[in-house]
Amino acid sequence: MKPVIIVSTYPDKKTVTKTANELVKKRLAACANISKISSIYSWKGKIENTSEFLVLFKTTQKNKNALKKAIKKMHPYDIPEIAEIDIISINQPYLKWLIESTN
């Protein structure tokens, strides 16, 4: 089974933590790594410079579509980032854990 990372950003720690906990509990993701970041972007004609929380959801090819759908449903942004990163290489013990955690 192929591993996949789904990337998204959130406006605050409470929202990202709630979402990550629910998606791991539902076994759609094996884990979620959360980091505070600075984001600069154009939104509605203005340049924004804000703090956000970046989350990397680790999942499998089998669960990626359900995970993306759940993120979109729960996300507070009008246009959430939901990006997929294909994994070319991963150590086998980690892959085994990831699969077991999402089945």
Long-range contacts (C-beta under 8 A, 24 or more apart in sequence): 1-60, 1-61, 1-62, 1-95, 1-99, 2-60, 2-61, 2-86, 2-87, 3-58, 3-59, 3-60, 3-61, 3-87, 3-90, 3-95, 3-98, 4-58, 4-59, 4-60, 4-61, 4-64, 4-84, 4-85, 4-86, 4-87, 5-56, 5-57, 5-58, 5-59, 5-84, 5-85, 5-87, 6-56, 6-57, 6-59, 6-64, 6-67, 6-68, 6-71, 6-82, 6-83, 6-84, 6-85, 7-54, 7-55, 7-56, 7-57, 7-81, 7-82, 7-83, 7-84, 7-85, 8-54, 8-55, 8-57, 8-71, 8-75, 8-80, 8-81, 8-82, 8-83, 9-37, 9-39, 9-52, 9-53, 9-54, 9-55, 9-77, 9-80, 9-81, 10-52, 10-53, 10-55, 10-75, 10-76, 10-77, 11-50, 11-52, 11-53, 11-76, 11-77, 12-53, 13-53, 15-53, 15-76, 16-53, 16-55, 19-55, 19-71, 19-74, 19-75, 20-55, 20-57, 22-70, 22-74, 23-57, 23-67, 23-70, 23-71, 26-70, 27-63, 27-101, 27-102, 27-103, 28-57, 28-59, 28-63, 28-66, 28-67, 28-70, 28-102, 29-57, 29-58, 29-59, 29-63, 29-67, 29-102, 30-58, 30-59, 30-97, 30-98, 30-101, 30-102, 31-57, 31-58, 31-101, 32-56, 32-57, 32-58, 33-58, 58-98, 59-98, 59-102, 60-98, 60-99, 60-102, 62-102, 63-102
